[in-house]
Amino acid sequence: MGTFNFDELPVGAELQRAFARWFAEKCAPGGGWDSLPSSKAMWFRLTVFGRFCAEQDDPPQRLVDITPALWNRWRMRRPEGINGYSQVSALGGFFRRHNELSEATRSAMARRLPSVTSTGRALAPDEFEEVRTAARKMFRSAHLRIRANTELLRRWREGSFEQQSRDWLIGEALDSLARTGYVPHRRINGRHRNLVRNVAALGGDEARHTWMRLFLSRSEAYAVAVLLVMEFGLNATVVSEMRAPRALQDGGSDGFPIYRMELEKRRRGAGRHFETRNVPDTGADTPGRLISKALEATSHARAFITAADSTLDFLLIWRNAQPGPRNVSPVAPFGIGLTKNAEDSWLRETGLTAAPLQRLRKTVNVLHRREPGQNSQDTHDAVYVLPEPQVQQASAPIIAQGAESALAHAQHTVLRAQLADTARPDSLETATAACCDYKNSPFSAQGTGCRASFLMCTACPNARIHPKHHPRLAYLHLSLGSLRSVLGDETWAADWGNPFTRLEDLKRRLGDQVWAKALASVTSSDRATIGSLLEGQYDL
């Protein structure tokens, strides 16, 4: 629960009351704000806006004083980038739904903002692998540690150890740890003092000898979050607030567990917050195996915290190293989800320089999964994919190949023969056009002579088409069109589609009048030549 004192806002009393009333409406059930962070974020924006108003020569005291000019000055004073964008868009959306403001002011607040692209680049392959290796190493060590101590605790509870033996004393400590969050201790001067006999058996009084035997540390929980982001492309808030996945009752036909992940992303808007994913554990290095290990590593912490409050059924639960009045969950000595200093703690322990979850998510969704992760396709393309340098670099040869393919296609479907008024003395007549360079054909090895079909003459830059050829080509166009009604579309397109399209281009260039005249001038010799061409009699 949060408390917000609107008397602290440096604006007039009427504005304070209006802002408080609007704020309360949003916080009420169904108002749109479902979490304390949403309220805190808007309170911060209102505070910043109030300070801006107080700096004006004539500070606004009433709603009517929030004019389009004042709003535009506020808008221009915001920092560049996503921070300024969110201040303007979120505060404008909060204000403009109220008719108490003037229509002109609400229109100014509704004015579209230039989109802000993500400035964080995706991790390079070596950076990504370095982060993944560090996260896997840390979590694997924690998982094996907790698994071994869980087995020892099971055996202790079954009575497998001789009383007062070292294993028995360790088991006693683990049992206390699972039930209370602490190894056996006495409270002296308000502080926990672990019992000497258990400390001696455990090997020391430090965290790695005591509570870390059954619980993850803050850094280890962050390592789990890193792996979840890398596996599923989720954002940090979704991972932090993820409920513990449940194995489906029916499971898989092969006996492997299938987990249902319940995900929430509030920014999607009312009615679209929630998403479920079914993830099977079919073996090592599968997404479901990560879920299995995370559930196993957090089992004792989750059992403890849900026993105290069944609503706190979250996946990322860890043991706070210094529990006290500032504990980060309602149930001491445990923490829930990701805290602001979790990344710093993880970086110190791994020796890495940076691995923000936002960049990891971008890397996964843009370069690995190559699909939206709880975003629309448009947002995925515009905000994540297009601005990414690695995508741009990788796309260059693909774009070039596409351009070359398009050019080759155009060369086959667009007339490349040149139109002429008369025949050239050095040209050779073919069945469809005149050839001006028979030895150097683009369709055969240089200097060997053209071996292409006469149907390719219209696709050859060495060919010349003059009025003598018009009737014959018009008749070829007519004949190819007739074949279309006889053959199937697929067969016709494969054999005759490109020549027909080039003749369509020729018809467009010559014009309907010239084309009609050409058809009227077709001779028996033209018909015979085209007939032989279509029958393949000129093929070598």
Residue, then its C-alpha position, 0 to 999 in steps of 0.5 A: m500500500g502507498t500513501f500520496n500527499f497531494d498537498e506536496l505538489p507545487v500547484g494550485a489548490e484546485l489543481q491538487r484536488a483535481f489531480a487527487r480525484w483523478f488519481a483516486e479514480k485510476c487506483a479504484p477497482g477497474g480504474g486501470w492501475d492494478s499495482l503499486p508501481s503504476s501509482k508510483a510511476m504516475w506520482f513521479r510524473l505528477t511531481v515533475f510536472g508540478r515542479f515545471c509549473a512552479e517554475q513558470d512566470d505565471p504558475p497555473q492555479r486552476l484547470v483552465d490555466i493548463t493551456p495548450a501553450l503550457w503543455n507544449r512548453w512542458r513537452m519541449r522541455r522533456p529529455e530525449g529518448i524513452n524517458g521523455y517519451s513516457q513522461v509526455s505520453a503517460l501524463g497526457g493520457f492521464f490528463r486528457r480523459h477528463n472533460e474538465l480540461s479545455e478541448a484545445t488542451r486535450s487536443a494538444m495532449a493527444r497530439r501524436l509523438p514521434s516514435v522512440t526506438s530502442t537505443g540499447r543494442a543486442l549483445a554480440p554473440d561472444e557477449f551473449e555466450e559469456v553471459r549465458t555461461a556465467a548464468r548457467k555456471m552459477f545456477r548449476s552450482a546452486h541447483l546441485r548444492i540444494r539437491a544434495n542437501t535436500e537428499l540429506l534432509r530426506r534421509w535425516r527425516e527417515g532416521s538414516f543417521e546415527q544421532q549426534s553424528r556429523d550427518w545427523l547434526i547437519g540434517e538437524a540444521l537443515d530441518s530447522l532451516a526448512r521450517t524456520g529459515y534459520v539453522p538452530h540458534r539462540r537469540i542474544n541481544g536481539r541477534h541470531r547466534n547459531l548453535v556451535r555444535n551445528v556450526a561445527a558440523l556444517g563447516g562454518d557460520e557463513a551463508r554458504h555453510t548455513w542457509m545457502r544449503l537449501f535456498l538461493s541467494r539474491s545473485e543466484a535468483y538473478a541467474v535464474a532470471v537471466l536464463l528464463v529471459m534467454e530461454f523465453g524472451l520475457n521481460a524482467t517484470v514478467v519474470s520477476e512476477m512469474r507465478a510458479p509453473r504447475a505441471l499439468q494433470d494429464g502430462g505427456s504421453d511419454g511421462f515427461p512433465i508439461y508445465r503451464m507458465e502463467l505470464e502477466k504483462r500489464r502494459r498490454g492493456a485491460g483484457r490482454h494482460f495474461e498469457t499462458r504457455n505450455v512448456p514440456d520437459t523432454g530432456a536436458d537443455t530443453p526449456g522445460r528442464l530449466i523450469s524443472k530445475a528452477l522449481e527444485a532449487t526454490s522448493h524449500a523457499r516456496a514451501f516456507i513462504t506459501a505456508a505463511d501466505s498462499t497468495l505469494d506463490f511466485l517462482l523467484i524466491w530467495r533467502n535474504a542475506q540480512p533479513g530485518p525491518r527492510n526485508v524485501s518480502p512480506v515473509a522474512p527472511f525471504g525475498i521475492g522477484l528481482t530487486k534493483n540491486a540484484e543485477d549489481s550483486w550478480l555482476r560483482e560475483t560473476g566479474l561481468t561488466a554488464a548484462p541488463l535483462q532488457r538487452l538480453r531480451k532484445t538479443v533473444n527475440v531479435l537474433h535467436r527466437r526471431e519472433p515477438g515476445q509479448n509484443s505485437q508484430d509491428t512493435h517487434d519489427a519497428v522497435y526491436v528489429l529494424p534499429e538493431p545493427q546486427v540485423q542491419q548487417a546480416s540483412a545486407p547480403i540478403i537484400a542484395q541477393g533479393a535485388e539480384s533475384a528481382l533484377a534477374h526476374a525483371q530481365h526475364t519478364v520485361l522486354r530487353a530487346q531494343l526497338a529500332d526503325t529499320a534493320r541493321p546491315d550487320s544483324l542476323e535474322t532469327a525467328t522472332a527478331a534480329c541479332c546484332d552480336y551472335k558470338n557474345s550472347p548473355f545466355s551462352a559462353q562468350g565467343t561460342g555463339c548463342r544457344a538460347s531459344f528464339l523465345m529468349c530474343t525478346a529478353c536479350p539486349n543484343a536483339r533488335i525489333h523493327p516493324k518487320h518483326h511486329p506481325r510475327l511477334a503479335y501472332l506469337h503473343l496471340s498463340l501463347g495466349s491461346l495455349r493458356s486455355v488448353l494447358g493448366d496454369e502451372t504448366w503454361a506459366a512454367d513454359w510460356g509465362n515469361p515470353f508472354t509477359r515480355l510480349e505484353d511489355l512490347k505491346r504496351r510500348l508499341g501501343d494498341q493501334v500499332w499492335a492491331k495493325a501488326l495483327a492485321s498484317v500477319t502472313s502465312s510465312d509468319r504463322a508457319t515460323i511461329g508454329s515451328l517455333l512453338e513445336g520446338q523445331y528450332d531447338l538444338 
